[in-house]
């Protein structure tokens, strides 16, 4: 009802705000240079995980003129925001391409496949850890990540929808989004304590997400 509509409005406004943070290229040459800049930033964060990285450092690492970086990004935080969006797109892609390990898989099993594939990715990419659940997060990047989470929730919905008939109330994309935010909170705690998402916290996260979704979904969903 109203709560869902209000949440959708907040997400829509966050998405509109993110479009103003940096300039998105539309031509192939610009897109290639844009991705080159993001690749360089990712590498620099791996080597120097602090906010001391400058746009000039990025230009030097990317092998492009500083003006090329400033053309897309007015500040280092705007580059970080673009990286957050790219990581979220990668998570959505991972989930969208996840297939059940066997024909008898349950929705709970598929959820674990989603989260474990995502955990493998984030633990293998320290800059993603730092920008999504670590010390390089900002309020602006969190707003953009909220939009990214809705896309990840949609990818989960598509994955479930290929194999199960889902209840439509409450809206599955909304409760999946809530479940993702639960995951991020627990993963953030794990990063604070251990510098990565541990096996123990991953298990607790999966339990929490399944318990929450089980408030709305039966133990066994009808297969397609």
Secondary structure, DSSP 8 states (H G I E B T S, - for coil): -HHHHHHHHHHHHHHHHHTTTB----SHHHHHHHHHHHHHHHHHHHH--STT--HHHHHHHHTS-HHHHHHHBSSHHHHHHHHHHHHHHHHHHHHHT---SSTT--HHHHHHHHHHHHHHHHHH-HHHHHHHSSTT--HHHHHHHHHHHHHHHHHHHHHHHTTB----SS-HHHHHHHHHHHHHHHHHHHHHHHSS--HHHHHHHHHHHHHHHTTTS-SS--B-
